[in-house]
Amino acid sequence: MNEMELVSVAEAMVAEGKGILAIDESAGTIAKRFKAINIESTEENRRAYREMLLTTAHLGKHISGAILYDETIRQSTRNGVSFVQVMQDAGIIPGIKVDMGAHPFAGHPGEKITEGLDGLRQRLEEYRALGARFAKWRAVITIGENIPTTSCVDANAHALARYAALCQEADIVPIVEPEVLMDGAHSLDESFEVTEATLRALFNQLYEQNVLLEGTILKASMVISGSEATHRASVQEVAEATVQCLLNSVPAALGGVVFLSGGQTDEEATAHLNAMNLLADFPWALTFSYGRALQAPSLKVWGENPAANVAAAQKKLAHRARMNGLAAMGQYEESFEAA
């Protein structure tokens, strides 16, 4: 394990004013998104779409890295330049999703466990050779009646820690993502309680598995009201609760924190990130790792005419990247959206 390299890459991933573009949708997920814009999910259409995203001019100004799917890291532009090379030329660090998805957790109705540890050491070696310098593993924690259980939280935390240790063995920075889902009618307080318990369990397991925190990135869900809650917390309330939860449970040694958007609107995710960065100075950077909240405007425009709308779609992505880059520094204003 090259500790200096791991720390250097982790620092670059959360550099000031930059965040991570998540384009690691599985075949099933991107098929649903393409269906919504009446585009067939063929390998060529997926390749063309991701080429549009990754070749956006000056993308590296606000995007430090991009999380790719297994198919994507092996693909190239129409002109035969590998996506990894395109990213490296733009100063964007290639990353890779390595988990095999969340599946029903046996004996625990309504809960899920993420699988993919079998064969992971070999897959990481291959991804490293392909150019990946960081990886991502997502766990799913659901809030509902009598859930999450301690068993589910602990099992997912243990898997995340084992994955992280294997990543660092391969000189790949792990992003650990214990997502507390926004789905449901839970309150802000319930979200806080579950998120804090989940993060405490995660960092206990990372410690037990001898994971280098300085070479690790946390992809956190915000402490936020459930999507079906009667009362939805304000931007300021979400920011304050999320920051307090992190301060309660995340060691200062951690390499950085990136947030997932998790069902929020594009501008809502940006506003929450900005409000957090206005609160105080923290022991770690707070930035973004958004998928849909960065891609949605581009996907809509591109889908209207994939051949003719590449430049227009790229302009949408560049704008959202800039807005979130500003939010990561506490410099975003809603009025900028009209620019």
N, C-alpha and C positions, 0 to 999 in steps of 0.2 A: 504494500500500500504506500503510495506516494502522497504523504500528508500535505506537503507544500502545494502540489498540483491540485489536490482536492479543494483546499482552502482558496487557492487562486481562482479556480473555476467558479466556486460558490460565490465569491465576492463579485466576480464579473456578472453573474446571473442577476444580482440585485444592485447593480451599479446605479448611481443617482439618475433619476429620471427615466429609468428603463424597467421593462417587465418582460414577461414571457408570453408568447403566442402559443396557445394550445390548439394544434390541428391533428390531434391523435384520435379522432373519432373512429370507432370500430366500423366495420363494413355495414353492420346493421344500423348504427346511429346515423352515419352519413347518408345511407339509403333513405331514411326517414326525412332528413333535411332536404335531400334532392327531390323527393316526392312532393314536398310542400311547394317547390318551385317548378314542378313539372319537368324535371331533368332526370333521365334514366341514370341509375348508378352503375355505370360501366367502369372498368378500370381506366379507360382513356379519359372519361369525363372527370373521374376523381383526380387523375394526374393533371389534367388541364386546369382544374379548379385550384389545386394546390400550387401549381406553377404560377398562376395568377397572384396568389397570396405572397409567395416567397420571392417573386421578382419585383415586388413593389419598390419603387425608387426610394432610396434613403430609409428603408424600413429599419435598418440597424440603428438609426438615431434614437428610437424609443423602444425597440425590441432587442433584448439582450440574447434571447434564445427562443427556440421553437421546439415544442414536443411533437414528435412525429409518430406515425403508426408504422407497423412492420412493413406494410406495402410501400409506404411513402419514402422511407429511408433508402429503399432500393431503386427508386424511380429517378428519372432525369427530365430535363426540359425538352421541348420539341426539337431543340438544336443539339441534343445529346450531352448536355452538361448535367452532371449529377446534382440532385437537390442539395446534397451535403456540400458540394463545392460552391454552389450558388450562395448558400448560407455563410460559409467560411469567407467568401469574397466580400460579403456584406457586413462582416463582423458579428454575425449571429451564431451562437453556439448551438450545435445540433443536439437534440435530446430525443429520448425514445420511451414510449409507454411499454412496460414489460409485464404488467399483470395480465391474467387471463379472465378478468371480469369477476363481478360479484355474483355468487350463487346462493341458493337457500342454505341457511345454516341448520344442519341436522339437529332436530330436537328443540328448535327455537322458532316457532311459527312467526312469520312477519319479519325475520331478521336475516341478514346475509353475511357471508364470509367471502373474502376475496381469495381466489386461487391463482396458482402460477409459480409456486416455489420449486416444483419438480423441474429439473433441467435448467434452472435459471442461471447457474454458474456458466454453463456452456453458451447460453444465449447472450449473456453479457459479454463474454469474450468475443463473440461474433459481432455484436453491436459496436463494441469498442473498435474493432478492426474496420467497421464500416464508417466510423467517424463520430459516433455518439460520445459525448462527454458528460452527459447527465441522463438520469432516467426518472420515471415516475411510476408510482404504485398507488392506486386509489382504494381506500376502504370506504364502506358505506354504513353509516349509523342512522337508524330510523327512530324518530320520536313518535310514540303512540301509546296505546293503553298497555301499561306494564312493560314497556320497552323504551330504551334498550336495556337488555340485561347486562349484568357485569360480565357474564360469560362471553357475550358477543363482543363487548368492548375489549376485553382482555385478549380474546383470540385474534381479533383484527390487529391490535397493537403488537402482539407477538409476531404476527406475519410481517407487518411493516418493518419491524426491527430486524428480522432475519433477512428480509430483502435488502435493507439498507446496508447491513454488514457485508453481504455478497457484492453489492455495488462498489463499496469502497475497496474491497479486495481486488476488484477489477479496475480500480482507478477511475470509477464513474461516480459522480456526485449524485446521491439519492435525493429525490423529492419525495417526502412522505406526506400523503394526503388522506387524512382521516375525515372524510366529508360527513358532517352532520346535516342531513337533508332538510331542506326548507319545506318540503311537503308536509301538510298537516295543519291543524288549528292551534298549535302550541303557542304559548306566550313568549315574550322576550326572556323572561326569567327562566322558563323551562329550557329554552335554547342555551342560555348561559350555563345552567347547571349541567346539562349533558355535554356541552362542549368542553367545559372545564374538566369534568371527569374523564373524558376521552383523551384530552391532551396530557393530563397527569399520568394516565395509564401508558400512553405512547412514550413519553420521555422516560418513564421508569423502565420500560422494555428496551429502549435505545441504550440506556445506561447498562443494563444487564447484558446486552449483546456487544458491548465495547465499541459502539458506533461513535466516530469522531464528530461531535456536534458542529464544530467549526466548518466541517466539510459536508454539512447537511442542510437542506432547505425544507422548511415546513410549508406545505400548501394547505392553508386553513380556510374553513368556511367561516363566514362572518356570523356573529351572534345576532340573529335576526328573527323577527316574528314569523310564525308559520304562514305559508301562502294563503291559508284559509282562515287565519285568525280574525276575530271580530275587530280587534284593535291592532293596527299595524304600527310598530314603533317608528318614530321619526328618524331622519338621517342622523341627527345629533345623538339620539338615544342609541342607535345601532353602533355608531362610532365609539361612544363612551363605553358601552357594554363590551364590545369586542376588544378594545384596548385593555380594559381592566381584566378580562378573562385571560388574555395573553400574559399580562404582567403577573397574574396569579400562578401561571402554570408552565411558562416557557422559559428555560434557562437562558441567561444572558449570552452564553457561549455560542448559541446557535448561529449558523451562517446567515440566515435571513428568513423573512416571512413573505410569502406571496399568497394572495387571496384568489379563491375561485369565485365566479359570479353566481353560480348556483341558482338559476332561475330568476335572477334580477333582470330588469331592463338594462339596456346599454348605459343610459345616462345615470340610472340609479346606482349601478355598480361603481361608476366613476365618482359620483358624489360621495358615496360612503367612504371610498378610499381617500379622497381629498380631506374629508372631515376628520378622519383618523390622523392624518399627517399634520393637521393643524393643532392637535391637542398638546403635543410635547415632543421632546427628543426621546427616542427609545434605544435600548441596547442593540437592536437589530433593525435593519431596513424593513419598511412595510411597503410592498409594491404589489403588482398584479400578475396573475397567470390566468388570463381569461380565454375562453374558447368562443362560445356563442356571443358573448358581449363585445368581442372584437370583430367577429366575422359576420354577424347577422346583416348589417347594412350592405356589405360587399356581396354576400351570397345572393341577396335579393336582386341587386342591380345586375350582377353577372348572369343570373338565371334568366333574366329577361331576353338576353341575347349573348350567349357565351363568346361568340366570335367577334362581335362588335363592341362589347361593353367592358373589355379588360381594363382599359385606362380609367374609366369611370368607377369601376369596382375597386380598383387599387386606390383611387382617391379617397373612397369611403374608409378603407382600412387605414390609410395613412392618417386620416383625421382622428379616428378612434384611438389609434396608437398614441398620437400626440396628446389627446385629451387625458388619457390615462397616465402618460409620462408626466404631464403637469400635476395630475392628482397625486402621483407618488412623491412629489415634492411639496404638496400643499399649495399649489399655485393655480389650481383649476377654478374657473368661474363659469357658471351656467351660460353667461352671455357669449362665451367662446364657441358654443355649439352652432351659433348662427353664422360664424365667420366662414 
